[in-house]
């Protein structure tokens, strides 16, 4: 089982890495903020090594 998130704020990056999420890449300048600045979200994933689909 995998869990994927794309946090819109870099402020919570350390929170997710502390939970075991890994950085899988960035989407450069993908989000246009209301003040017309661009933001780069980070694609993060967590994989449960003990998941058994049976």
Secondary structure, 3 states (H helix, E strand, C coil): CEEEEEECCHHHHHHHHHCCCEEEEEEEEEEECCCCCEEEEEEEEEECCCCCCC
